[in-house]
């Protein structure tokens, strides 16, 4: 018995009361069988789109894609997609069928779906419909194409990344014939829009343990991330690293919690610029001077190509820029970094540096993690104390500087000077103290300029 929320049950009931067959289908059935709560519920039916619209005339409906048989019914403010049983026509763009044919046969509809675990249907009155071994593959934790993998991926090349994404998110492995076909058909991804690739890749990256999948299918990733190929097998020639750049990056990625996309992206790409910066000294020791800057530029181009949103891009690029910055375990240093990055991004930087450290050669891991732990403790103390570390925390502001006769860039320079005094402990963060201090700064600045 699969639990069904009231909004989905209402749709099933209305369709059945009007004489139609109706089933929950796809991901909601899969997730329910796994014991998870689905994020949404899709329903498939032998009713045509026009019949669905007529049956739900008393409800708000959206003609989502009538040509493909889909109507969205809104029940209790929750949208439910209702799609007619269908057979897909030919695919000429490796993404969508040129046409669809409605059918009265549920099996025909399930046969067109991507993977066996997504090709199951359910209704309370008759139970589970599983024509292609989806339940068995769920138990075996396998991602397997419905039918012939080459045909499935040829129809819709995005299924290549969907297979990897489901494997990562569910913690499944990919069935051998399906895996072979993924490698074989990888170039079909060139036909897929960047936004669609981005959506699947980002979900894949935030899976349970994506590193092994990224390694096994690195040739597939390289189709849309060609920059990563330089990392493959690139030896670092230094005692601090016992793995090449690619495997070091995957080890760092594996240490980052799944829920943070910017951190996962930063860990994956933080050293992507190393191969371009490599030099070797006369002792045979490798160096990567300027690799953080190079990694930022490569990552910026990569994220722009994937149409990444600006907020995520800013966070990722900032983390990569400072991933190897030397952070001192002092409150003065911590306050400066908190002021520069803000608390959220600074704590993310500490997490990234810890993940990077864990991916170094064993003798160098513990000392660095200890230092980062000290810095984390100091940062939390600064926040708990309500200490001043940014301009918005200062007891004076731009209006106060204008009152003193400052203008333009002088205002920012004066506030920066006062913030430095407060962070360094040279002045209390009190208005009278700071106004007195800035008057002295004004006089000194005026004297030096005359």
N, C-alpha and C positions, 0 to 999 in steps of 0.2 A: 504493500500500500504506500503510494507516494502522497505526501501532504500537499494539498493544493490551496493557495490563498483564495480568498473570497472573490477577488476581481477576476482571476482566471477561471474559477469554477462558474461564475456567472456567464462568461462567454461560452464555455462548454455547454452549460444548461440551456441557454437560449438557442444555440444551434441545434441541439438535440430535440428541443421542444418544437422546432420548426421542421423536423424530419430529416436532419442532416447528420452525417457522421462527423465527429470532431475529436481530436486527440491533442494532448500536449506533445511537443516534438522537439528534438534537438538538444541543445545545451541544458535546458531546464530539466529534462529527463536524466541526462548524464549526471548533472550535479546532484540531483535528488538521490539517485542510486548510490552516489559516493558519500551521501550523508551531509552534503553542503546545502546551503540555502541559495537558490538561483537568484541572480540579479534581475532577471526578467523572465517572462513566460511567453513562448510562442505556441501558436495553435495551428494545426493543419486540418483541413476539412474538404469534403467533396462538394460543398456549396461553392458556386461561382462567386466572383467578386460582387456582381450585381445582387445575387441572392443574399450575400452577407450584409450588404448595405440595407437591403429590405428588412432582413431579420432584426437589424439593430437600428431601425428608424427612430426609436425612442432614445437612442444614445448618441453621444458625440462621436462621429467617425471621421477619419482622415483617409483620403484616397492616396495612400502611400505609393503604390505602384500597381495600378490596375492591370497594366499590360503584362506584369509578371504575377498577377493573381493576389496581390497583397493589399489588405485593408487594415488600418489601425483602428481598433475600438477602444474608447476611453471609458473605463468603469471606475467610479470612485476616484477620479483624477489620475488613475494609473493606466498608461497605454498598453494594449495587448495586440501584438501583430497576428493577424489571421490570414493565412495563405492557402489558396486552393491547391489540392493535389495536382501535381503537374509533372510533365516530362520536358526536359530542356532540349532545345534544338541545338544546331551547330554553334560552336564558339569560334569566331574569327579574330577576336582581339585578345584571346587568352585571359579574359576577365569575366565577360557576361555572355549569356546565350543570345544569339540573334533573335530568337523567338522562343516562346514556350507553348506547350499544348496542355490544356487542362484534361485531367483524367479522373475517373472514378475509383482508381485503384491505389490504395495506400502504399502497397509494395513498390509500385512504379515511382512514387514520390520519394520514398526512402532510398531507392536505388540511385538517385541522382546526387545524393549528399556526399560530403567529403570523406569523413572517417566513420568507421563502424560505431565508435562510441557516441557519435552525433546522429546516428541513423536509427534511433529507437523512438517509438511513440508509445503513449500511455493514455488510457482513459479508465476511470474507476470501475465502470460496468464490465469491462472485458479484460482489464489488466494490461500488461506490457506486450508490445509488438516488437519483436527483435528478429528481423529476417536475415541479418548479416553477421551475427556473432558479437554484437556490441557488448553484451553483458559479460561474455567470456573474456573479451579483451579488456574490459574494465577490471575484472578480477586479476588478469595477468599484467595489468598496468601497461598496456600496449596502445600505440597509435598506429592504426592500420587503415589504408585506403579502402573504401567500398569499391569492389570490382578491381579493374586493372589500374595500377597507380599511374602509368604513363598517360592513360586517358584522362584520369581525374586531374592531373597536374596540367595537361594540355588544355583542358577546358578552362581552368582558372589557375593561373600561375601563382596567385597569392596563396593558394593552398600549401605551397612549399613552405612558406614562412609560418602559416597557421599550424602546420604539423610540428614545426620546431617550437612554436609558442605554446601549444597544448602540452607538448612533452615537458617543457620547462615549468609551466605554471602548475601542471598536475603532478609533476615528478614522475612521469612515465618515460618509457623508452620507445623508440621507433622501430616498428617491425622491419625485418631485413629487406624484403622486397620493396617496401615503401621507402626505406632509407636509400636503397640503390637508385630508385627512380628520382629521388630528390637531387642526388648528385648529378645524375644524367640530364635532368631538365632544368638545372639551375639558371641557365642563360635566359629562360623564359621570363625571369624576373625583370629583365630589361623592358618588358612591355607594360609593367605595372607603375602607376603613378607614385611619385615620391611620398605623398601624404599617406597612402595606404601601406607602403612599405614601412614608413616610420611608425605607424600605429602598431603593427604586428611586432616590429623589432623592439620597440620600447617595452611592450608587454613581455616579450621573450626575455629581455634583459632583467626584468623584475621578477622572474620566475624563482622557484624554490632553490635550484642550484644550476644556473645556466652555464657555468664555466665548461663542464665537460661537453655539452652540446655545441657551444661556440667553437671549441677545439675540433670536435669531430666534423663539424660542418663549416669550417673556416673558408673552404673554397666557395661555399654558397654565400657567406657573408661578403666575400671579396667582390662579388658581382655588383653590389651596391655600396660597398665600403672598400674601394680599391686601395685606399691609403694604408689599410692594416697589413697588407702583404709584406711590406718592408720589415715588419716586426717578426715575421715567421722565421724562426731559427737564427735570429740575429744575436750572436754571442756578445756578452758584455765585457769580458776580459778584465774583471775586477774581483777582488776577494769579497766584496760586499754582496755579490750576486752569484748564485749557483744555478741560475736558469736563464734562458734567452729572454729577450724583451717580451715576446708574445706570452710565454708561459708565466713570466713574472707578473704581467698585467692580469692574466686570468687568476692567478693566486691572490692578487690584491682584490679583484672583483669578488672572489669567493668569500672574503671577509666582511663584505658590506651587506647590511640587512636589506631584505628584499623590497621593503616598502619605499625606499628612496631612489627615485629615478635619477636625479642629478648626481647623487653619490655613485650610483652604479655606472653611469656614463663616465664620470670623472675617473673612477678606478680603472675602467676598461681602456680609456684613451689617454691617461695621464702621461704615458711615456711614448706615445705614437711618434713624437718628433725625434726620439733618440737616434734611430739609424741615420738620419740626415745630419746629425751633429757629431757623429762619432770621430774621435781621433785616438791614436795610440802613441804613447810616449816611448822614449828610447828603452825603457824597461819592460815594454810589452803590456803596460797597464792602459786600459781603456778609459776614455773620458768623454763626457757628453755635455760640454759647456754650452749653455744657452738652450738646452733641450726643452725646458718648460715653455719658453717663448715660442719655440717651433711647434711644440705640441698644441699650444693655444691656437696658432694660425691654422694648422691642419684640422683641428677639431672644429674651429669656426666654419671653415669651408664645408666640412662634412655635415654639420648640423644645419647650415643654411640650405644645402642641397636636399636634406630630408624635411625641409620646411618646419623645423623645430620652433616652438613658441619662444618668445623673447625672454620670459622669466626663467625657463629651464636653461636656455642657452647662457644667460648671464651667470647663473649659479655654477654651471659646469665649467665655463671658461675661467671664472674666478678661482674655483677650486684647483683647476689644473695649473693656473698661473703661480699659485702659492704652494703647490703640493710638496715642494722640497725647500720651502723657506725655513730658515733657522728660527725657531721659536724659543725664546729664553724663558726659563721657569721663574719669572719675577712678575710681581703685580704691575710694575710700570710697563713692561713689555706686553703683558696680557691686556691691559687697558688700551694700549695703542692698537692692538689687533682687534679688540672688540669695537673700538671706534671706527676702524677702517672697514671692517666686514659686517658688523652687526652680530649680535649673539648667535642667531640661528646658523648663519654661514660660518662663523668661527668654530662652533662646535662641530659642524660638518667637516671643516678642514682638519680638525683634530682626528675625527673618525677616518678621514682619507689618509692622513699621515700614518695612523696606526695600521691601517690595512696595507699600505705601502711597506711599512716596516716589517710586518709579518711575512711579507713575500721576499724579504732579503735572506741572505745566508744566515743560518741558525745562530752563530756567535754574536751577531749584531742586532738581534731582535729584542731581547729582554732589556738592555740598557735604554734603547730608544722608547720602548713602551713605558718604562718607568718614568722617563722624563715627560712624556706626553700625559701620563696620569697626573703628575704634579701640576702641569699646566692646566689641565681640566679642573682640578680641585681649586686652584687659584682663581680661575675664571668664574667658577660657581660662587666662590667667596665674594668676588667683586660684585656680582649680580645681587647676591643676598644682602650685601651691605648697602646697596643702592648707590655705589660709588659713581662718580662722574667719569665717563670715558668718551663722551661724544658732545658735539656742540649743543645738541638739544638738552643736554643735562646741565649746561652751564647756568649759573645764577644770573647771567646777563645775556642780552641778545643784540641783534642788529639795531633795534630801535635805540638802545642805550648808547651804542657807538655813534649813531647819527646825532644824538643829543650832544655828544662831545665834539661834534664838528667833523667827524670822519665821513668819507663818502667812497663809493665805488669799491675798488679792490682793497682799500685801506680797512674797510669793515671786516672783510674775511680774514685779512692778515692779522688784525687785532684779536679777533676771536680765536684764531688758531694759536696765537701767542699765549692767550689766557688759558686755553685748554692744555697747552703744554705745561704751563706752570702748575696747574691743578694736578695733572697726571704725575708730574715729577715730585709733587709734594711741596713745591716751593710757595704755594698760596692756597688758602682755604677757598672752597667754592661758596663764597658769600659775596653778595652784591657789592657791599661797601669795600671789601678787600679787593675785589677784581676791578672796580672802577678806579681805585687808587693805583693799582698796578698798571692799568692801561694808560693812565695819565702819564706815569713815568715813562712808559714805552713810547707814547706820542712825543714827549719832549726829547727823548733819546733819538728817535727816528728823525724828528725835525732837525736836531742838531747835526746829525750825520749827513743830512741832505743839503746843508747850507755851508 
